[in-house]
Amino acid sequence: MERLGMYIRKNEIWLMERILRYAKEQGYTEYTSTLLEAWRVSIVGMSDAIIESLKILDNELPQFSPHDQFSVNPVAKFGVTEARLHRERGISLQMFLGLYKYYRYTFVDLIADMDVSDKDKRYYEQFVVRIFDIIEIAFCSEWSGISSDNAILELQKSNREITNEKNKYLTSFESLSIPAFLIDDCGLIENLNHAALLMLGIDLNSGASYYVDEKLKEVVPTGKSISEVLCWISEEVNDFLAGKFSTEKFEINHKADGQNIYYTVRFARMKDVSEKFKGGIVSIEDITATKLLEIQLSQAQKLESLGQLAAGIAHEINTPLQFIGHNIQFIGESLDDLLPSFKEGISKSYDEDSTELDEIEYLKNEIPTAIQESLDGVNRVSTIVQALKKFAHPDQQSFTKININDVVENVIEVTRNEWKYVADIKTELSDNLFLIAGVRGEMNQIFLNLIVNAIHAVREKYGKESNLGEIVVHTRNHADFVVMSIKDNGCGVPDNIIHRIFDPFFTTKEVGEGTGQGLYIVHTLVEKINGKVNFNSEEGVGTEFIIHLPKAF
């Protein structure tokens, strides 16, 4: 008999699959648990009862008589426990006994496949059937032993517990911060949580999608196709419903009202072995902020690499510029010393009206001019290199006291190639400007984004016209703030989007021409040091950004 116990234990998965098949075929799964674990536990419980009986009876066939007390019979203990559980759940005796018969068939089917002699097989089958009979008698005895009044009280108590369980899970569903949609196998929304309603712009009380009254039927999308409600995931929904995947995660960029919103969309099929609920769950998480941080980090890494590259290039350029400048200066000084004696020697060899004397006079006048222009060019390149080094210096990553005028001058120098064919830049920089406390690189980034925005606005307005636009940069002290303004006479901001220009990922540029982060980063970095940023704009006239930065104490 030990062999029988080992065989049953080894094949519990097979037993679970077989009883589940019987239950589906005969319609019992309409009233049973949807989760696989519940079926496994029931099979293990039945297996334990049989194996325990094998130990107690020591290979003897189970017997039962009219005087047996099944409530204290260890073999019948499983039946007594199951009777109480199923009665509390509102299952009828007829319904339970019907499914119980299929449990018996399941174990008999298993024994029929055992590789033993026919004699042993008959004996094993008889033993198992007797155990099922004892459990069934115990079940019926326990079921009938309770009065009708007590049965009603027990059922009421059980219903209250079930209602509380339902309310607990409904509350949990409503409390999720991530929007979630329950859909059926046709893609119709059966339920959606409070976060999902808010995502759809429906501001109702929690539970509104579950307790839908007549007034809310037109508002709450219960019963509607999720592909219509969220048309931007319709393709993924159709693939899910077609069975192309049971669990999947997608990252989707959805553009709404000109703003890029990034979502992680997850699909999961219902874990329902009874096949009552054949749909699934769709959850949608807004990861725009996380995506923005990733892009900002990527941009910071690019700027750091650019800074390192620029610093290296500046060093490489600066060194030869120094000796070129020194050599040109030496040549110029030497010519000043040599030309008088050189001319005197030449004059002795040529007539006063000789053309050679004219050429010498020409060189005397032009060479110093050429040398001076070369020195001016060297100095100009050196100025650009120094500005580039200050702008992209990789070591300026901590808070320090900064003169905003220095930032303005350096950024204007670095961006000269961007604006010199587009606009004239005028600066009105106040002397004795307060120092502000900040990170040099971040201050560079604030002004760089603003000046580039102004350049683009002017370029958009004037295009390839011969007239240049105008950008005016002004700094001054006001109370305990440094005020910096950047004013352009470019295209201006249309009224219908003026309230959104600081939104992350919002851009009016074509795809690939802008990420919509420049002004958002300006706003973020200014607020980081307790500053303020405002702007005035008129479409077709121009825009002025005004930055207030607190002075350093």
Secondary structure, 3 states (H helix, E strand, C coil): CHHHHHHHHHCHHHHHHHHHHHHHHHCHHHCCCCCHHHHHHHHHHHHHHHHHHHHHHCCCCCCCCCCCCHHHCHHHHHHHHHHHHHHHCCCCHHHHHHHHHHHHHHHHHHHHCCCCCHHHHHHHHHHHHHHHHHHHHHHHHHHHCCCHHHHHHHHHHHHHHHHHHHHHHHHHHHHCCCCEEEECCCCEEEEECHHHHHHCCCCCCCCCCCCCCHHHCCCCCCCCEHHHHCHHHHHHHHHHHCCCCCEEEEEEEEEECCEEEEEEEEEEECCCCCCCCCCEEEEEEECHHHHHHHHHHHHHHHHHHHHHHHHHHHHHHHHHHHHHHHHHHHHHHHHHHHHHHHHHHHHHHCCCCCHHHHHHHHHHHHHHHHHHHHHHHHHHHHHHHHHHHHHCCCCCCCEEEECHHHHHHHHHHHCHHHHCCCEEEEEEECCCCCCEEEEHHHHHHHHHHHHHHHHHHHHHHHCCCCCCEEEEEEEEEECCEEEEEEEECCCCCCHHHHHHCCCCCECCCCCCCCCCCHHHHHHHHHHHCCCEEEEEEECCCEEEEEEEEEECC
